[in-house]
Amino acid sequence: MDDFRKEILEDEEFDLQSLLIGLVHLGTIFIICRACCCGAAPARPQPGPGGGVQVNSDALQQRKRIFTSYLLWLNPFIPAHHFYLDRPVHGLCAFWTVNFAGLGWLLDAILMPCYVRSFNNLRCAPEAPYDNSRRRLLCHLPLFMFGVLAIMLGLVVYLPVILHTLQVVDVDRIAAQTQVNPYELLGISKSATASEARAAYRSASLQWHPDRNPGCGKECEDKMSEITKAYELIKKRQAPPPPDRSWEGWMQAIVQDWKHVFEVFEGRS
């Protein structure tokens, strides 16, 4: 009987939690819809009894340009055109849903004239001038895109090195196919010279060579294999790049580093 009552109480608690979560979702949807569709337009100055109100054109809300809106729309990942047209809720929804899997991006291309016309009619006076965003955007957008491309290219080239430096991924261990880091295996630092690496390799080889350890068997053979792999990797890292190295070889080295990174994350998953 007590177990039955306990189950009933647990079911009631679960139903209450589900109800609260549902109410929160409904409230969020209502707030978004109200912000999107029910925003009040700013009040325009009303003419006084003696005639119209004289307002300086510089003080008026500038009209938005459709050319600027389409230019910002060209980036499908960052919905900047929504923020330009003072539609922050639409912009945030489009950003977090990746423009509704691309469908919202295509729909914006069709509805863009309506967006611009709605903003200009609701928030701008008929005599308000257009903003100068077109000139600024044509000057700043190429610089911005160049900066973004440079950052992306830098991440592609140097991210494996950064992860290796932060000890998130041990690229050297994966490249050498050893159980531990090659430098730790030979007992040297990463700044060691070629002569120091060679001396450490000889010392470890003399210690673990099967001929010097009768009866050691497979343990010494495996240890010698690890030591040899570690030394080959260190020797390759310390060797200067060949003078006739092509862009193809450079790209292959980058692809190889990324393969090592993916191997680590696949192993962790």
VMD Tcl script that draws the C-alpha trace (Angstrom):
set ca {
  {0.00 0.00 0.00}
  {2.84 2.36 0.84}
  {4.54 1.55 -2.46}
  {1.30 2.32 -4.32}
  {0.99 5.72 -2.60}
  {4.64 6.46 -3.36}
  {4.09 5.73 -7.06}
  {1.03 8.02 -7.10}
  {3.00 10.85 -5.49}
  {5.85 10.39 -7.97}
  {3.38 10.47 -10.89}
  {1.81 13.65 -9.50}
  {5.24 15.30 -9.16}
  {6.10 14.28 -12.73}
  {2.80 15.66 -14.05}
  {3.38 18.92 -12.16}
  {6.88 19.28 -13.62}
  {5.57 18.60 -17.13}
  {2.82 21.20 -16.63}
  {5.32 23.83 -15.45}
  {7.65 23.14 -18.39}
  {4.73 23.40 -20.80}
  {3.64 26.73 -19.29}
  {7.17 28.09 -19.60}
  {7.26 27.08 -23.28}
  {3.90 28.66 -23.96}
  {4.97 31.87 -22.21}
  {8.18 32.01 -24.24}
  {6.29 31.51 -27.51}
  {3.77 34.21 -26.53}
  {6.55 36.71 -25.72}
  {8.32 36.02 -29.03}
  {5.11 36.34 -31.04}
  {4.17 39.55 -29.27}
  {7.62 41.04 -29.86}
  {7.56 39.99 -33.53}
  {4.04 40.89 -34.50}
  {2.64 43.34 -31.98}
  {5.39 45.88 -31.60}
  {3.98 49.37 -31.54}
  {5.31 51.89 -33.98}
  {6.95 54.95 -32.50}
  {4.69 57.97 -32.29}
  {5.24 60.66 -34.90}
  {5.07 64.31 -33.99}
  {1.53 65.67 -34.42}
  {0.97 69.06 -35.99}
  {0.02 71.78 -33.54}
  {-2.95 74.10 -33.80}
  {-0.93 76.70 -35.64}
  {0.35 74.41 -38.38}
  {2.87 71.67 -38.95}
  {5.83 70.88 -36.75}
  {9.21 71.79 -38.17}
  {11.78 69.06 -37.54}
  {15.37 69.01 -38.70}
  {15.96 66.18 -41.17}
  {19.06 65.09 -39.24}
  {16.90 64.33 -36.21}
  {14.58 61.99 -38.13}
  {14.89 58.23 -38.18}
  {16.81 57.48 -41.37}
  {15.22 55.22 -43.93}
  {16.72 51.79 -44.56}
  {18.09 50.77 -47.95}
  {17.09 47.54 -49.67}
  {20.56 47.32 -51.25}
  {22.17 47.18 -47.80}
  {19.63 44.61 -46.62}
  {20.39 42.27 -49.51}
  {24.11 42.79 -49.07}
  {23.85 41.69 -45.44}
  {21.55 38.84 -46.44}
  {24.33 37.27 -48.54}
  {25.83 35.75 -45.39}
  {23.57 32.75 -44.68}
  {25.10 32.02 -41.26}
  {24.79 35.44 -39.60}
  {21.33 37.04 -40.17}
  {22.68 40.60 -39.97}
  {19.89 41.95 -42.18}
  {17.36 41.32 -39.40}
  {19.39 43.35 -36.93}
  {19.87 46.09 -39.54}
  {16.09 46.31 -39.92}
  {15.61 46.33 -36.13}
  {14.21 42.80 -35.99}
  {16.31 41.35 -33.14}
  {13.91 38.54 -32.26}
  {13.85 37.29 -35.85}
  {17.63 37.62 -35.98}
  {18.19 35.59 -32.81}
  {15.75 32.88 -33.90}
  {17.39 32.68 -37.32}
  {20.86 32.51 -35.77}
  {20.10 29.73 -33.28}
  {18.18 27.65 -35.84}
  {20.70 28.22 -38.68}
  {18.05 30.19 -40.54}
  {15.58 27.35 -40.03}
  {17.85 24.95 -41.92}
  {18.20 27.39 -44.81}
  {14.48 27.78 -45.51}
  {14.29 31.09 -43.65}
  {17.24 32.42 -45.61}
  {15.47 31.71 -48.92}
  {12.21 33.15 -47.61}
  {13.99 36.35 -46.53}
  {15.22 36.82 -50.10}
  {11.60 36.97 -51.26}
  {10.24 39.04 -48.38}
  {13.13 41.50 -48.10}
  {11.30 44.33 -49.94}
  {8.38 43.89 -47.54}
  {10.71 44.06 -44.53}
  {12.32 47.29 -45.73}
  {9.01 48.86 -46.74}
  {7.45 47.98 -43.38}
  {10.31 49.56 -41.45}
  {10.32 52.74 -43.53}
  {6.53 53.15 -43.38}
  {6.17 52.49 -39.66}
  {9.26 54.16 -38.24}
  {10.34 56.83 -40.67}
  {8.77 60.04 -41.85}
  {8.19 60.38 -45.61}
  {10.73 63.22 -45.82}
  {13.41 61.32 -43.84}
  {16.68 60.77 -45.72}
  {18.19 57.37 -46.43}
  {21.09 56.23 -44.26}
  {24.64 56.14 -45.57}
  {25.08 52.45 -44.72}
  {25.66 51.52 -48.36}
  {28.94 53.44 -48.59}
  {30.17 52.28 -45.19}
  {29.23 48.67 -45.87}
  {30.99 48.58 -49.23}
  {34.14 49.81 -47.47}
  {33.99 47.73 -44.30}
  {32.38 44.49 -45.49}
  {35.33 43.34 -47.65}
  {37.70 44.01 -44.75}
  {35.43 42.10 -42.39}
  {35.11 39.13 -44.76}
  {38.87 39.12 -45.31}
  {39.41 39.08 -41.54}
  {36.94 36.21 -41.07}
  {38.59 34.19 -43.84}
  {42.03 34.86 -42.36}
  {40.86 33.67 -38.92}
  {39.27 30.54 -40.39}
  {42.39 29.75 -42.40}
  {44.54 30.29 -39.31}
  {42.36 27.89 -37.31}
  {42.58 25.26 -40.04}
  {46.38 25.53 -40.13}
  {47.25 26.08 -36.46}
  {44.39 24.55 -34.43}
  {46.05 21.10 -34.16}
  {49.25 22.81 -32.96}
  {47.25 24.87 -30.43}
  {45.45 21.77 -29.12}
  {48.76 19.98 -28.86}
  {50.36 22.91 -26.99}
  {47.42 23.04 -24.56}
  {47.81 19.27 -24.05}
  {44.29 18.60 -25.25}
  {45.58 16.32 -28.01}
  {48.99 14.61 -28.01}
  {49.72 14.79 -31.73}
  {53.27 13.47 -31.31}
  {52.12 10.31 -29.54}
  {49.48 9.55 -32.17}
  {51.86 10.28 -35.05}
  {54.56 8.03 -33.54}
  {52.00 5.29 -32.71}
  {53.46 4.89 -29.22}
  {51.82 4.32 -25.84}
  {53.28 7.49 -24.29}
  {54.66 10.75 -25.60}
  {57.92 10.16 -27.57}
  {59.81 12.83 -25.64}
  {58.73 11.38 -22.30}
  {59.64 7.90 -23.50}
  {63.24 8.97 -24.21}
  {63.37 11.21 -21.16}
  {64.17 14.44 -22.99}
  {62.46 17.83 -23.31}
  {60.81 19.09 -26.48}
  {63.56 21.67 -26.82}
  {66.29 18.99 -26.88}
  {68.80 19.10 -29.71}
  {69.37 16.34 -32.25}
  {72.51 15.16 -30.45}
  {70.65 14.95 -27.13}
  {67.85 12.95 -28.76}
  {70.40 10.61 -30.36}
  {72.20 10.08 -27.05}
  {68.90 9.37 -25.26}
  {67.94 6.88 -27.97}
  {71.25 5.02 -27.69}
  {71.01 4.90 -23.91}
  {67.44 3.53 -24.02}
  {68.40 1.03 -26.74}
  {71.31 -0.31 -24.69}
  {69.03 -0.66 -21.69}
  {66.22 -2.53 -23.47}
  {67.96 -4.34 -26.33}
  {67.01 -8.06 -26.28}
  {70.64 -9.13 -26.75}
  {71.59 -7.36 -23.50}
  {68.61 -8.74 -21.62}
  {68.51 -12.52 -22.07}
  {65.17 -13.94 -21.11}
  {63.37 -10.59 -21.36}
  {61.60 -11.74 -24.50}
  {58.51 -9.87 -25.74}
  {58.73 -7.09 -23.17}
  {62.10 -5.93 -24.47}
  {60.99 -6.33 -28.09}
  {57.93 -4.15 -27.51}
  {59.99 -1.60 -25.61}
  {62.57 -1.41 -28.40}
  {59.81 -0.95 -30.95}
  {58.39 1.95 -28.88}
  {61.82 3.54 -28.50}
  {62.53 3.28 -32.23}
  {59.18 4.82 -33.17}
  {59.69 7.65 -30.70}
  {63.18 8.45 -32.01}
  {62.02 8.39 -35.64}
  {59.24 10.86 -34.83}
  {61.58 13.20 -32.95}
  {64.15 13.02 -35.74}
  {61.44 13.86 -38.26}
  {60.20 16.80 -36.19}
  {63.73 18.20 -35.81}
  {64.65 17.80 -39.47}
  {64.41 21.03 -41.50}
  {61.76 21.06 -44.23}
  {63.10 20.11 -47.64}
  {63.93 23.10 -49.88}
  {61.73 21.73 -52.68}
  {58.70 21.26 -50.44}
  {55.53 22.07 -52.39}
  {52.15 23.39 -51.30}
  {50.81 19.88 -51.77}
  {53.24 18.48 -49.19}
  {52.39 21.28 -46.78}
  {48.68 20.57 -47.12}
  {49.26 16.85 -46.63}
  {51.04 17.57 -43.34}
  {48.08 19.68 -42.16}
  {45.60 16.97 -43.17}
  {47.68 14.40 -41.30}
  {47.60 16.51 -38.12}
  {43.82 16.84 -38.38}
  {43.53 13.06 -38.77}
  {45.42 12.66 -35.50}
  {43.03 15.13 -33.80}
  {39.96 13.26 -35.08}
  {41.43 9.95 -33.92}
  {41.64 11.28 -30.37}
  {38.06 12.60 -30.30}
  {36.71 9.43 -31.91}
  {38.49 7.36 -29.29}
  {37.00 9.47 -26.48}
  {33.49 9.15 -27.87}
}
mol new
graphics top color blue
foreach p $ca { graphics top sphere $p radius 0.5 }
foreach p [lrange $ca 0 end-1] q [lrange $ca 1 end] { graphics top cylinder $p $q radius 0.2 }
display resetview
